[in-house]
């Protein structure tokens, strides 16, 4: 079998060696799919998208199954930075330049609703995932401060979005104990959580609603026709619709989607538990933080007082041999006071980006539906995608149409040449951050 991101860096059926896996709530393993099975909807991928789709479709009365090559939350959903956003991945003035104000406003409102959905699901289903309000965007160059202030003012005036506030350099330094940053912004409608526990909570809710989950059931092909079919090594599932909820782990399942949705790898480390005093000096009020670099650094304090720091990325199938070294460097640039902190966990994961950093939704006549390409905003938008796709299957296309009409052009060279071309461009932008 050709090298795949499903098996290039991880043990079969085992979660990445992350702090999330080490601290996860218990969840019984699910069986593999076997034999001839029939469902209304078959969902490929047991991450946030797939589990949310299964939950919402089951609540509408559909017979639904979810298939995963490994385990629930095994991919990016169980490995990411845990930041819950609001709105879309790109800023609203950029989105307006692509689609105009009216469409941009509708897409933004869906993104705001997405964050609200995450919080409501946590509350409704009593998901124990340590959710906490607040995210900070920290400017790593003083020249960005004016833009940050103007953006906050624009969001207040044009979008009536008042949970976003500007932070001066002094306020930033008081909140985030690093001299690396200038001004920035605080969004109290965003937050952060333990993503693997959130995924496991969604799985439990979906099962309770009537969905079936099959783990260790790698999908090797899909077929369309009078009825759709999903093929695994041990099963053939017949369904009216197939939802591709694989994000960065699509592989060769669908070339049309692969031309527009590209996997990239990102990395996180977790320090030893730190003192309460140290944690307060790093992030005074416990928000999650991301910075303004093109290759973004993102970090937060875990519920057991570890610094969880994400940074660095690559575009190959293989992760670096020393993830700690890759991520520790930007962490110490921002927080030199952590130079003596032991690194207890280091792991990588694969997310998916699109050319314009906007989600890629498709509802095709052949019965295939795709929801992916969250470009780093997957906790809230992947959850929302599940609700939107359930509504679409049930005949309510309004929100699906808004997202599916956002521009997600092919990468230059398509899936064949995107690997050599895109890393060159991204490396150039990353170099600009250093000068």
Residue pairs with C-beta under 8 A, 6 or more apart in sequence:
1 7
3 317
4 251
4 317
5 248
5 249
5 251
5 263
5 317
5 350
6 69
6 70
6 218
6 249
6 251
8 317
8 318
8 319
9 317
9 318
9 319
9 348
10 16
10 70
10 74
12 70
12 216
13 70
13 71
13 215
13 216
14 70
14 71
15 21
15 24
15 71
15 73
15 74
15 78
15 196
16 74
16 78
16 79
16 347
16 348
16 349
17 345
17 346
17 347
18 78
18 79
18 196
18 268
18 270
18 345
18 347
19 270
19 302
19 306
19 308
19 344
19 345
20 78
20 79
20 194
20 195
20 196
20 197
21 78
21 196
22 345
23 194
23 302
23 304
24 78
24 194
24 196
24 197
24 200
25 128
25 197
25 200
25 201
27 72
27 200
27 203
27 204
29 71
29 215
30 72
30 213
30 214
30 215
31 214
31 215
32 214
32 215
32 216
32 217
32 232
32 234
32 235
33 65
33 67
33 214
33 217
33 232
33 234
33 235
33 237
34 234
34 235
35 234
35 235
35 236
36 235
36 236
36 238
37 65
37 235
37 236
37 237
37 238
38 237
38 238
38 239
39 63
39 64
39 65
39 212
39 237
39 238
39 239
40 57
40 62
40 63
40 64
40 239
40 240
40 241
41 53
41 57
41 62
41 63
41 64
41 65
41 239
41 240
41 241
41 242
41 243
41 393
42 64
42 65
42 67
42 228
42 230
42 237
42 239
42 241
42 242
42 243
43 50
43 53
43 54
43 64
43 65
43 66
43 67
43 242
43 243
43 245
44 50
44 67
44 219
44 222
44 230
44 242
44 243
44 244
44 245
44 246
44 253
45 66
45 67
45 68
45 75
45 244
45 245
45 246
45 247
45 249
46 66
46 67
46 68
46 71
46 72
46 73
46 74
46 199
46 203
46 213
46 215
47 73
47 74
47 75
47 76
47 77
47 78
47 199
47 245
47 247
47 378
47 382
48 77
48 198
48 199
48 202
48 378
48 379
48 382
48 383
48 386
49 243
49 245
49 247
49 371
49 372
49 378
49 382
49 383
49 385
49 386
50 66
50 68
50 243
50 245
50 386
51 66
51 72
51 77
51 199
51 202
51 203
51 206
51 386
52 121
52 202
52 382
52 383
52 384
52 385
52 386
52 387
53 64
53 66
53 243
53 245
53 371
53 385
53 386
53 389
53 390
54 64
54 65
54 66
54 206
54 209
54 211
54 213
54 386
55 121
55 202
55 205
55 206
55 209
55 211
55 386
56 386
56 387
56 389
56 390
56 391
57 64
57 211
57 389
57 390
57 393
58 64
58 206
58 209
58 210
58 211
59 209
59 390
60 390
60 393
60 394
62 390
62 393
62 394
63 210
64 206
64 210
64 211
64 212
65 211
65 212
65 213
65 214
65 237
65 239
66 206
66 211
66 212
66 213
66 214
67 214
67 217
67 219
67 230
67 232
67 237
68 74
68 213
68 214
68 215
68 216
68 217
69 216
69 217
69 218
69 219
69 249
70 215
70 216
71 215
71 216
72 78
72 199
72 200
72 203
72 213
72 215
73 195
73 196
73 199
73 200
73 203
75 247
75 248
75 249
75 349
75 350
76 247
76 248
76 349
76 350
76 351
76 352
76 378
77 195
77 196
77 199
77 378
77 382
78 195
78 196
78 199
79 195
79 196
79 268
79 347
79 348
79 349
80 195
80 266
80 349
80 351
80 378
80 379
81 192
81 195
81 268
81 288
81 290
81 298
81 299
81 300
81 308
81 310
82 192
82 193
82 194
82 195
82 288
82 300
82 308
82 379
83 135
83 190
83 191
83 192
83 288
83 290
83 298
83 300
83 379
84 115
84 118
84 119
84 131
84 135
84 190
84 191
84 192
84 193
84 379
84 380
85 111
85 114
85 115
85 135
85 190
85 377
85 379
85 380
85 381
86 111
86 112
86 114
86 115
86 163
86 187
86 189
86 190
86 380
87 108
87 111
87 112
87 161
88 95
88 107
88 108
88 111
88 358
88 359
88 377
88 381
88 406
89 357
89 358
89 359
89 374
89 375
89 376
89 377
89 381
90 356
90 357
90 358
91 151
92 104
92 108
92 154
92 155
92 158
92 159
93 151
93 154
95 104
95 107
95 108
95 358
95 406
96 104
98 104
98 356
98 406
98 407
99 107
99 405
99 406
99 407
101 158
103 402
103 405
103 406
105 159
106 402
107 402
107 403
107 406
108 159
108 161
110 384
110 388
110 399
110 402
110 403
111 377
111 380
111 381
111 384
112 161
112 189
113 384
114 380
114 381
114 383
114 384
115 189
115 190
115 191
115 380
117 380
117 383
117 384
117 387
118 131
118 193
118 198
118 379
118 380
118 383
119 131
119 191
121 127
121 201
121 202
121 205
121 383
122 129
122 131
122 193
122 198
122 201
124 205
125 201
125 202
125 204
125 205
126 201
127 197
127 198
127 201
127 202
127 205
128 197
128 201
129 193
129 194
129 195
129 197
129 198
129 201
130 193
130 194
130 197
130 302
130 303
131 191
131 192
131 193
132 191
132 192
132 193
132 286
132 287
132 288
133 188
133 189
133 190
133 191
133 287
134 186
134 187
134 188
134 190
134 191
134 192
134 285
134 286
134 287
134 288
135 186
135 187
135 190
135 191
135 192
135 287
135 288
135 289
135 290
136 167
136 172
136 175
136 176
136 184
136 185
136 186
136 187
136 287
136 288
136 289
136 290
137 148
137 184
137 185
137 187
137 289
137 290
137 291
137 292
138 172
138 176
138 178
138 180
138 181
138 184
138 289
138 290
138 291
138 292
139 145
139 148
139 172
139 181
139 182
139 183
139 184
139 291
139 292
140 180
140 181
140 182
140 291
140 292
140 293
140 433
141 182
141 292
142 169
142 182
142 183
144 182
144 183
144 292
145 169
145 182
145 183
148 166
148 183
148 184
148 185
149 166
149 183
151 185
152 164
152 165
152 166
152 185
153 166
155 161
155 164
156 162
156 164
163 187
163 188
163 189
163 190
164 185
164 186
164 187
164 189
165 185
165 186
165 187
165 188
166 183
166 184
166 185
167 175
167 183
167 184
167 185
167 186
168 183
169 181
169 182
169 183
171 183
172 181
172 182
172 183
172 184
173 179
173 181
174 284
175 186
175 283
175 284
175 285
175 287
176 282
176 283
176 284
176 289
177 281
177 282
177 283
177 284
177 335
177 337
178 282
178 334
178 335
180 291
180 333
180 334
181 291
181 334
184 292
186 287
190 288
191 288
192 287
192 288
192 300
193 379
194 302
194 303
195 379
198 379
202 383
203 213
206 213
207 213
214 235
217 232
217 234
217 235
218 232
218 233
219 230
219 231
219 232
219 253
220 231
220 232
220 233
221 230
221 231
221 253
222 228
222 229
222 230
222 231
222 242
222 253
222 254
222 368
223 229
223 231
224 242
224 366
224 367
224 368
227 238
227 239
227 240
228 238
228 239
228 240
228 241
228 242
228 366
228 367
228 368
229 236
229 237
229 238
229 239
230 236
230 237
230 239
230 242
231 237
239 367
240 367
241 367
241 368
241 369
241 393
242 367
242 368
242 369
243 369
243 370
243 371
243 389
244 250
244 253
244 254
244 257
244 368
244 369
244 370
244 371
244 372
245 371
245 372
245 382
245 385
245 386
246 253
246 372
247 261
247 351
247 352
247 372
247 373
247 374
247 378
247 382
248 261
248 263
248 264
248 350
248 351
248 352
248 372
249 263
249 350
250 257
250 258
250 261
250 263
250 352
250 372
252 258
254 368
254 370
255 415
256 362
257 360
257 362
257 370
257 372
258 415
259 410
259 411
259 414
259 415
259 418
260 354
260 355
260 360
260 373
260 408
260 409
260 410
260 411
261 352
261 353
261 354
261 360
261 370
261 372
261 373
261 408
262 352
262 353
262 354
262 411
262 415
262 418
262 422
263 350
263 351
263 352
264 313
264 314
264 315
264 350
264 351
264 352
264 353
265 313
265 314
265 315
265 316
265 319
265 348
265 349
265 350
265 351
266 310
266 312
266 313
266 348
266 349
266 350
266 351
267 310
267 311
267 312
267 313
267 319
267 320
267 323
267 326
267 327
267 346
267 347
267 348
267 349
268 308
268 309
268 310
268 327
268 346
268 347
268 348
268 349
269 308
269 309
269 323
269 324
269 327
269 328
269 331
269 343
269 345
269 346
270 302
270 306
270 307
270 308
270 309
270 343
270 344
270 345
270 346
271 306
271 307
271 309
271 338
271 341
271 342
271 343
271 344
272 306
272 341
272 342
272 343
272 344
273 304
273 305
273 306
274 282
274 301
274 305
274 306
274 307
274 341
275 305
276 305
278 305
278 337
279 286
279 301
279 305
279 307
281 337
282 301
282 307
282 335
282 337
282 338
283 289
283 299
283 300
283 301
286 300
286 301
287 300
288 298
288 299
288 300
289 298
289 299
289 300
290 296
290 297
290 298
290 299
291 297
291 298
291 334
293 430
293 433
294 426
294 429
294 430
294 432
294 433
295 311
295 312
295 313
295 426
295 429
295 430
295 433
296 311
296 376
297 309
297 310
297 311
297 330
297 331
297 334
298 309
298 310
298 311
299 307
299 308
299 309
299 310
299 331
299 334
300 308
301 307
301 308
302 308
306 344
307 331
307 335
307 338
307 341
309 327
309 330
309 331
310 327
311 326
311 327
311 329
311 330
311 331
312 320
312 326
312 327
312 329
312 330
313 426
314 320
315 419
315 422
315 423
315 426
316 419
319 348
320 326
320 348
323 346
323 347
323 348
324 343
324 346
327 346
328 343
331 338
332 338
332 339
351 374
351 375
351 376
351 378
352 372
352 373
352 374
352 375
353 373
353 375
353 376
354 360
354 373
354 375
354 408
355 408
355 409
355 410
355 411
356 406
356 407
356 408
356 409
357 375
357 376
358 373
358 375
358 406
358 407
358 408
359 371
359 372
359 373
359 374
359 375
359 381
359 385
359 403
359 406
359 408
360 370
360 372
360 373
360 408
361 369
361 370
361 371
361 385
361 388
361 389
361 400
361 403
361 404
362 368
362 369
362 370
362 404
363 369
363 392
363 397
363 400
363 404
364 370
369 389
369 392
369 393
371 382
371 385
371 386
371 388
371 389
373 408
374 381
374 382
374 385
385 403
388 399
388 400
388 403
389 400
391 397
391 398
391 399
391 400
392 399
392 400
411 417
411 418
411 421
411 422
412 418
412 421
412 422
413 420
413 421
